[in-house]
Structures are given as C-alpha cells and as structure tokens.
Amino acid sequence: MKSSARYRPPTGLSIPVITVLDRNGRVIVDEQRNVVRYAIQEGAGANIIFAAGTTGEWDKLDNLRRQLVASIAVEECRKLARAGSATVEAWVGITARSRAETLENLIHAIELNADAVVVAPLSIADVQDPVDFVTREIGAVYEERGRALPLFLYDNADIAAAGKAPHLHTRDVKQMSRLGYVRGVKVTAGKTVLGNYTRAASNFKRHGEFGIYPGNAYLIFDLFQPRRGMGGHIRHYWNRYLTQDALPHGVVAGAANMMPREWQRAWQVCKKTDALLMRRYAAILEECRDACEFTRVGKPYRATIACYKAALSDVGVCSSDAVAPGTPTLTEVERREFIRRFRNIRRRAAATLEPEWLSEWATRRPVLMRARRDG
C-alpha cells in the first residue's frame, strides 16, 4: 500500500469553500469553479481548499453533489499547480450521514487523487466508535485501494449527530494519532480543547507532524498576541498553558470565503506577531463576523453561510446566493442590510489595509490595480 509517510501537513490558511446552488438545489459548476479560484486569489489566498465541509453545507447535500464539489476543488487546485502559479492543497470532506456513504466518498477522493481527506466521526449517525471506524473501516479501504490519503479529523460540536458527545475524547485522538495516515485535527472549540488535542498529538511521532487547525479562526489574534506589558505577558503564558505550549499549524476560516487575501495576510502578521498589523486586520475581519448577526424576536440570529454567499454574489464571483433547505436564510431586508455592511467594511479595508492584500475577483483586478496606480 502506498504510504502517506512523507506527507507533512501544510501550514497556513484553509478555506472551507461554500457550495454554489441554484434555486432547485443543483450545483452550478462554473460558479463553483469561480468560488475556488476566488479563494485561491492567484496564490495569495488559501493554502488549502477544503471542499464539502460545514460551510459547504455537506449535511444538506447528497453524495453526488458532495462528490461533484470535491471534484471541482481538486481540478482547480491541479490547474493552478500546472500553471506554476502556486501549490494549493485540495482537501475533500468525506463525511456523510452514514458510514457507507462516507466510505463511498473516501473511495471517490482516492480516485480523484486528493491531497487529503477530512472526516467528522461524531457526525456519522451509525458510527458508534470513532477509533474503530477510522482504524478498521477506513484502514480497510486504504488497504484495498493500495493508497492511504492523509486523513484529518474534524471536530465540531455544532454538527455532531444526535446522541453523540460534542467533542472527540482526548484518549481517542491520542489513539488515532498513532495511525500513520491520521495527520491532524480541525477543531471548532476553545483553547482548552485545543490544548487537549495538542497533548494527544504528542504521541504522533512515527511519521512526523500532526497539525492542529482551529476552526474558530478569530482565536489566532489571541493566541499570537505579542508579549507587551504585564497584561500581554499574563495572556501569553496563560495561552501557552491552555494549549500545551504549542501554536496552531494553520487556521480554518469560513469567513475567508468573503475576504481570502485579508485572511491570508492576517495569518502571516499573526505568525510574525506584528502588533500594529494584527490590530488592523482583526478590526476588519471581526467586523465581518459581526456583520453576519441580526436580531429576530429580540434574540441574536446568524445566517452565516447565507451571508457568505450574498457577499460572493455582490463581488461578482457567483450569481446565485441560494442556500440548501435547512440552512439559515436571510430575509430580503436582512440581505440588503448585510450587503450595505459588507460594502462599508470593504471600503474601510481599502482605507486601512495594505493594497496588495485586498481581495478582488480576477476579472476586476486589472482595472482596480490600474485605478490604484493612477489614483
């Protein structure tokens, strides 16, 4: 069996891309390609394209549509590599509601020659033992197909199946991390859970690195906060204590669908602990997060995926901002308000951030860059 032993988890920005649907729920292929290209930003955006994840509405799609968006992501990343522009990894989300469909998606990812696969064991309704499923059933597919793709665990309490624990047990992550093909975990949780997984990952020695990728992307502005002043030193050492003295390998940012270059630069300045630029990028990106919140019946309401799609439609990347049945939607009034907020944020970004790190759709970039030079 071909091994993944030489593989090293990439660092940087992972963008779980949205799925472009028409009003009948069909994937709009050309516009899905546009979404991937926009996220890549000609090599200045995503380091990793993650297809068929939570932001891609995997739990609202059937397997044919999951596999279609996976195929598009892999094809677009390969085109970029052949053009010599950049190397962007294509990770395929294989999680489905049943173990049988999940394994079908795994086989499809192998046939696509994806760079890696991502699975959320706690989201598969008929999987009772995550360790047994990843070890025995996924291992059997790898043995049969003669190739083991790098596999990343996906842990998100919001998508755990009914009756399942909200997070993987640390002991389970520890056990799975010993498998040669399990190369990391994407976790949407706080610093304490990240620290638990970092502790578990210390057992991953046989084949090298084990990547930890926080799904709460805004944590990077806290985790990489420079040690300045008494408060900065206290926060620094407390963060190191909670995260077992380890920083994340990369970041998974669903919001980067809207502003991929800005998120890529945010990751870079956080790694450099550039306090001034960290504050600038945090202000813009946190404002983007807040723009997705509305009030309904006196309570906060978020339609995050609908907002991402509305933003991409406004930028010109896609024409449809339809969401799958069951995904929180925006009213027409909320959509207009969100677009107003989003355009204001983009104007503030243009005024406060570095010009080369402003995201634009490729067909508009030459005109905008000329305007900036002439202006």
KAQUIJO-V104966 format. One record per residue. RES is the residue in one small letter. SS is DSSP state (H for helix, E for strand, C for the rest). Layout:
BEGIN
res->RES ss->SS
res->RES ss->SS
END
This chain:
BEGIN
res->m ss->C
res->k ss->E
res->s ss->C
res->s ss->C
res->a ss->C
res->r ss->C
res->y ss->C
res->r ss->C
res->p ss->C
res->p ss->C
res->t ss->C
res->g ss->E
res->l ss->E
res->s ss->E
res->i ss->E
res->p ss->E
res->v ss->C
res->i ss->C
res->t ss->C
res->v ss->C
res->l ss->E
res->d ss->C
res->r ss->C
res->n ss->C
res->g ss->C
res->r ss->C
res->v ss->E
res->i ss->C
res->v ss->H
res->d ss->H
res->e ss->H
res->q ss->H
res->r ss->H
res->n ss->H
res->v ss->H
res->v ss->H
res->r ss->H
res->y ss->H
res->a ss->H
res->i ss->H
res->q ss->H
res->e ss->H
res->g ss->H
res->a ss->C
res->g ss->C
res->a ss->C
res->n ss->C
res->i ss->E
res->i ss->E
res->f ss->E
res->a ss->E
res->a ss->C
res->g ss->C
res->t ss->C
res->t ss->C
res->g ss->C
res->e ss->C
res->w ss->H
res->d ss->H
res->k ss->H
res->l ss->C
res->d ss->C
res->n ss->H
res->l ss->H
res->r ss->H
res->r ss->H
res->q ss->H
res->l ss->H
res->v ss->H
res->a ss->H
res->s ss->H
res->i ss->H
res->a ss->H
res->v ss->H
res->e ss->H
res->e ss->H
res->c ss->H
res->r ss->H
res->k ss->H
res->l ss->H
res->a ss->H
res->r ss->H
res->a ss->C
res->g ss->C
res->s ss->C
res->a ss->C
res->t ss->C
res->v ss->C
res->e ss->E
res->a ss->E
res->w ss->E
res->v ss->E
res->g ss->E
res->i ss->C
res->t ss->C
res->a ss->C
res->r ss->C
res->s ss->C
res->r ss->H
res->a ss->H
res->e ss->H
res->t ss->H
res->l ss->H
res->e ss->H
res->n ss->H
res->l ss->H
res->i ss->H
res->h ss->H
res->a ss->H
res->i ss->H
res->e ss->H
res->l ss->H
res->n ss->C
res->a ss->C
res->d ss->C
res->a ss->E
res->v ss->E
res->v ss->E
res->v ss->E
res->a ss->C
res->p ss->H
res->l ss->H
res->s ss->H
res->i ss->C
res->a ss->C
res->d ss->C
res->v ss->C
res->q ss->C
res->d ss->C
res->p ss->H
res->v ss->H
res->d ss->H
res->f ss->H
res->v ss->H
res->t ss->H
res->r ss->H
res->e ss->H
res->i ss->H
res->g ss->H
res->a ss->H
res->v ss->H
res->y ss->H
res->e ss->H
res->e ss->H
res->r ss->H
res->g ss->C
res->r ss->E
res->a ss->C
res->l ss->C
res->p ss->E
res->l ss->E
res->f ss->E
res->l ss->E
res->y ss->E
res->d ss->E
res->n ss->E
res->a ss->H
res->d ss->H
res->i ss->H
res->a ss->C
res->a ss->C
res->a ss->C
res->g ss->C
res->k ss->C
res->a ss->C
res->p ss->C
res->h ss->C
res->l ss->C
res->h ss->C
res->t ss->H
res->r ss->H
res->d ss->H
res->v ss->H
res->k ss->H
res->q ss->H
res->m ss->H
res->s ss->C
res->r ss->C
res->l ss->C
res->g ss->C
res->y ss->C
res->v ss->E
res->r ss->E
res->g ss->E
res->v ss->E
res->k ss->E
res->v ss->E
res->t ss->E
res->a ss->C
res->g ss->C
res->k ss->H
res->t ss->H
res->v ss->H
res->l ss->H
res->g ss->H
res->n ss->H
res->y ss->H
res->t ss->H
res->r ss->H
res->a ss->H
res->a ss->H
res->s ss->C
res->n ss->C
res->f ss->C
res->k ss->C
res->r ss->C
res->h ss->C
res->g ss->C
res->e ss->C
res->f ss->C
res->g ss->E
res->i ss->E
res->y ss->E
res->p ss->E
res->g ss->C
res->n ss->C
res->a ss->H
res->y ss->H
res->l ss->H
res->i ss->H
res->f ss->H
res->d ss->H
res->l ss->H
res->f ss->C
res->q ss->C
res->p ss->C
res->r ss->C
res->r ss->C
res->g ss->H
res->m ss->H
res->g ss->H
res->g ss->H
res->h ss->H
res->i ss->H
res->r ss->H
res->h ss->H
res->y ss->H
res->w ss->H
res->n ss->H
res->r ss->H
res->y ss->H
res->l ss->H
res->t ss->C
res->q ss->C
res->d ss->C
res->a ss->C
res->l ss->C
res->p ss->C
res->h ss->C
res->g ss->E
res->v ss->E
res->v ss->E
res->a ss->C
res->g ss->H
res->a ss->H
res->a ss->H
res->n ss->H
res->m ss->C
res->m ss->C
res->p ss->H
res->r ss->H
res->e ss->H
res->w ss->H
res->q ss->H
res->r ss->H
res->a ss->H
res->w ss->H
res->q ss->H
res->v ss->H
res->c ss->H
res->k ss->H
res->k ss->C
res->t ss->C
res->d ss->C
res->a ss->H
res->l ss->H
res->l ss->H
res->m ss->H
res->r ss->H
res->r ss->H
res->y ss->H
res->a ss->H
res->a ss->H
res->i ss->H
res->l ss->H
res->e ss->H
res->e ss->H
res->c ss->H
res->r ss->H
res->d ss->H
res->a ss->H
res->c ss->C
res->e ss->E
res->f ss->E
res->t ss->E
res->r ss->E
res->v ss->C
res->g ss->C
res->k ss->E
res->p ss->E
res->y ss->E
res->r ss->E
res->a ss->C
res->t ss->H
res->i ss->H
res->a ss->H
res->c ss->H
res->y ss->H
res->k ss->H
res->a ss->H
res->a ss->H
res->l ss->H
res->s ss->H
res->d ss->H
res->v ss->H
res->g ss->C
res->v ss->C
res->c ss->C
res->s ss->C
res->s ss->C
res->d ss->C
res->a ss->E
res->v ss->C
res->a ss->C
res->p ss->C
res->g ss->C
res->t ss->C
res->p ss->C
res->t ss->C
res->l ss->C
res->t ss->C
res->e ss->H
res->v ss->H
res->e ss->H
res->r ss->H
res->r ss->H
res->e ss->H
res->f ss->H
res->i ss->H
res->r ss->H
res->r ss->H
res->f ss->H
res->r ss->H
res->n ss->H
res->i ss->H
res->r ss->H
res->r ss->H
res->r ss->H
res->a ss->H
res->a ss->H
res->a ss->H
res->t ss->H
res->l ss->C
res->e ss->C
res->p ss->H
res->e ss->H
res->w ss->H
res->l ss->C
res->s ss->C
res->e ss->C
res->w ss->C
res->a ss->H
res->t ss->H
res->r ss->H
res->r ss->H
res->p ss->H
res->v ss->H
res->l ss->H
res->m ss->H
res->r ss->H
res->a ss->H
res->r ss->H
res->r ss->H
res->d ss->H
res->g ss->C
END
